[in-house]
């Protein structure tokens, strides 16, 4: 239970960061799809900043226990989107972009609060909360940009492929989940994590943004 080993202030801060990151990520998918002509996400109450509409309890539990998880996917009808196939790329890009914006806002808030001296010690709740929001959103944004189905990076790249190539790639999409599981579970089998670069990059970006 990876994150359940954390101290209570760190764990609470992480949970809040997770809720903020997933909520904005899924909201922007739904909002963008709605603006481009697919109104099913609105009918399903996904064009909302209510975390209850976006957090998958099982996905959140897996995140706390195993270090990976998921929110409720936003159902999108690509045929209803404008302008055609490229519309799906816009919807896919909206989620990671939302995480970048949240991370930037969090970093600005961190620097302002740090200058004002209201964050306290690095081990304290306020410090851990703001840093957690920044770093988790960077991780979430980078991870989702991987071009592996069902991640956003796959749906971001697919519309730009020639139609015949895209149809061929789509046939192998169901195996994407297996690839993701291997990437996540390999470190638990004693192997080096193929995603270590991603977490190192997220830490470096967090440091650059916050100066912490």
C-alpha positions as CSV (number, residue, x, y, z in Angstrom):
1,X,0.0,0.0,0.0
2,X,2.3,2.7,-1.4
3,X,0.6,5.9,-0.3
4,X,-1.1,4.5,2.8
5,X,2.4,4.5,4.4
6,X,2.5,8.2,4.4
7,X,2.0,10.4,7.4
8,X,-1.6,11.6,7.8
9,X,-0.9,15.3,6.7
10,X,0.9,14.0,3.6
11,X,-1.8,11.4,2.9
12,X,-4.6,14.0,3.2
13,X,-2.7,16.5,1.0
14,X,-2.2,13.7,-1.6
15,X,-5.9,12.8,-1.6
16,X,-6.9,16.5,-2.1
17,X,-4.4,16.8,-4.9
18,X,-5.7,13.7,-6.6
19,X,-9.3,14.9,-6.4
20,X,-8.4,18.4,-7.8
21,X,-6.3,16.9,-10.6
22,X,-8.8,14.3,-11.8
23,X,-11.8,16.6,-11.4
24,X,-10.3,19.3,-13.6
25,X,-8.9,16.8,-16.1
26,X,-12.2,15.1,-16.7
27,X,-14.2,18.3,-16.6
28,X,-12.2,19.7,-19.4
29,X,-12.7,16.6,-21.5
30,X,-16.4,17.0,-21.0
31,X,-16.5,20.7,-21.5
32,X,-14.5,20.6,-24.7
33,X,-16.6,17.8,-26.2
34,X,-19.7,19.7,-25.3
35,X,-18.4,22.9,-27.0
36,X,-17.5,20.9,-30.1
37,X,-21.0,19.4,-30.5
38,X,-21.2,16.2,-28.5
39,X,-23.7,17.0,-25.7
40,X,-23.8,13.6,-24.1
41,X,-21.2,14.5,-21.5
42,X,-23.5,17.4,-20.4
43,X,-26.5,15.1,-20.3
44,X,-24.5,12.8,-18.0
45,X,-23.6,15.7,-15.7
46,X,-19.9,15.6,-16.6
47,X,-19.7,19.3,-17.5
48,X,-19.3,20.0,-13.8
49,X,-16.6,20.7,-11.3
50,X,-18.3,18.4,-8.7
51,X,-15.7,15.8,-7.9
52,X,-18.4,13.2,-7.3
53,X,-19.2,13.3,-11.0
54,X,-15.6,12.4,-12.0
55,X,-13.9,10.4,-9.2
56,X,-14.1,6.6,-9.6
57,X,-14.0,5.2,-6.0
58,X,-12.2,2.0,-7.2
59,X,-9.7,4.0,-9.3
60,X,-9.0,6.3,-6.3
61,X,-8.5,3.3,-4.0
62,X,-6.1,1.7,-6.5
63,X,-4.1,4.9,-6.7
64,X,-3.6,5.0,-2.9
65,X,-2.8,1.3,-2.7
66,X,-0.7,0.7,-5.8
67,X,0.4,4.1,-7.1
68,X,-1.9,4.1,-10.1
69,X,-5.5,4.7,-10.7
70,X,-8.2,6.4,-12.8
71,X,-11.2,8.7,-12.9
72,X,-14.5,8.1,-14.6
73,X,-13.8,8.2,-18.4
74,X,-15.9,10.8,-20.2
75,X,-17.9,9.1,-23.0
76,X,-17.4,11.0,-26.2
77,X,-19.0,10.4,-29.6
78,X,-16.3,11.3,-32.1
79,X,-18.8,11.4,-34.9
80,X,-20.7,14.3,-33.2
81,X,-17.6,16.5,-32.9
82,X,-16.6,19.4,-35.0
83,X,-14.3,19.5,-37.0
84,X,-14.5,15.8,-37.7
85,X,-11.6,13.5,-36.6
86,X,-9.5,16.4,-35.3
87,X,-12.2,17.2,-32.8
88,X,-11.2,14.1,-30.8
89,X,-7.6,15.4,-30.6
90,X,-8.9,18.6,-29.1
91,X,-10.9,16.7,-26.5
92,X,-8.0,14.5,-25.7
93,X,-5.6,17.5,-25.3
94,X,-8.0,19.3,-23.0
95,X,-7.4,17.0,-20.1
96,X,-3.6,17.2,-19.8
97,X,-3.8,20.9,-20.6
98,X,-6.1,21.4,-17.7
99,X,-3.6,19.7,-15.4
100,X,-0.8,22.0,-16.7
101,X,-3.0,25.0,-15.9
102,X,-3.8,23.7,-12.4
103,X,-0.1,23.1,-11.8
104,X,0.8,26.6,-12.9
105,X,-1.9,28.2,-10.7
106,X,-0.7,26.0,-7.8
107,X,2.9,27.1,-8.3
108,X,2.0,30.8,-8.3
109,X,-0.1,30.2,-5.1
110,X,2.9,28.4,-3.5
111,X,5.3,31.2,-4.3
112,X,2.9,33.9,-3.0
113,X,2.1,31.9,0.2
114,X,5.8,31.1,0.7
115,X,6.7,34.8,0.4
116,X,4.0,35.6,2.9
117,X,5.3,33.0,5.3
118,X,2.0,31.2,5.7
119,X,3.0,27.7,4.5
120,X,4.9,26.7,7.6
121,X,7.4,23.8,7.6
122,X,8.0,21.5,4.5
123,X,6.6,18.6,6.5
124,X,3.4,20.5,7.3
125,X,0.0,20.1,5.7
126,X,-0.2,23.4,3.8
127,X,3.2,22.9,2.2
128,X,2.5,19.3,1.3
129,X,-1.0,20.2,-0.1
130,X,0.2,22.9,-2.5
131,X,3.3,21.0,-3.6
132,X,1.2,17.8,-4.0
133,X,-1.3,19.6,-6.2
134,X,1.5,20.9,-8.5
135,X,3.4,17.7,-8.7
136,X,0.4,15.4,-9.1
137,X,-1.0,17.5,-11.9
138,X,2.3,17.5,-13.7
139,X,2.5,13.7,-13.4
140,X,-1.1,13.3,-14.5
141,X,-0.6,15.5,-17.5
142,X,2.7,13.8,-18.6
143,X,1.3,10.3,-18.0
144,X,-1.8,10.9,-20.1
145,X,0.2,12.2,-23.0
146,X,1.8,8.8,-23.5
147,X,0.5,7.5,-26.9
148,X,-0.9,4.3,-25.4
149,X,-4.6,3.5,-25.5
150,X,-6.7,4.4,-23.6
151,X,-4.6,7.4,-22.5
152,X,-5.2,10.8,-24.0
153,X,-1.9,10.7,-26.0
154,X,-3.4,7.9,-28.1
155,X,-6.5,9.9,-29.0
156,X,-4.4,13.0,-29.5
157,X,-2.2,11.3,-32.1
158,X,-4.7,9.0,-33.8
159,X,-6.7,11.7,-35.8
160,X,-3.5,12.9,-37.4
161,X,-2.7,9.5,-38.8
162,X,-3.8,8.5,-42.4
163,X,-7.2,6.9,-42.1
164,X,-5.9,3.4,-43.2
165,X,-3.1,3.6,-40.7
166,X,-5.5,4.8,-37.9
167,X,-7.8,1.8,-38.6
168,X,-4.9,-0.6,-38.3
169,X,-3.7,1.0,-35.1
170,X,-7.2,0.8,-33.6
171,X,-7.3,-2.9,-34.0
172,X,-4.5,-3.2,-31.5
173,X,-5.9,-0.6,-29.1
174,X,-7.4,-3.2,-26.6
175,X,-3.8,-4.4,-25.9
176,X,-2.9,-0.9,-24.6
177,X,-4.2,-1.7,-21.1
178,X,-1.8,-4.7,-20.9
179,X,1.1,-2.4,-21.9
180,X,0.1,0.1,-19.2
181,X,-0.1,-2.7,-16.6
182,X,3.3,-3.9,-17.5
183,X,4.8,-0.4,-17.3
184,X,3.3,0.0,-13.9
185,X,3.8,-3.4,-12.4
186,X,7.4,-4.1,-13.7
187,X,9.0,-2.2,-10.8
188,X,7.1,-4.4,-8.3
189,X,8.7,-7.4,-9.9
190,X,12.2,-6.0,-9.2
191,X,12.8,-4.4,-12.5
192,X,13.7,-0.7,-13.1
193,X,10.6,1.4,-13.7
194,X,10.2,2.3,-17.4
195,X,8.4,5.4,-16.1
196,X,11.1,6.6,-13.8
197,X,11.9,9.4,-16.3
198,X,8.4,10.7,-16.0
199,X,8.5,11.0,-12.2
200,X,11.9,12.5,-12.3
201,X,10.7,15.0,-14.9
202,X,7.7,15.9,-12.8
203,X,9.9,16.5,-9.7
204,X,12.2,18.7,-11.7
205,X,9.4,20.7,-13.2
206,X,7.8,21.1,-9.7
207,X,11.1,22.3,-8.4
208,X,11.5,24.8,-11.2
209,X,7.9,26.1,-10.9
210,X,7.8,26.4,-7.1
211,X,11.5,26.9,-6.2
212,X,10.8,24.5,-3.2
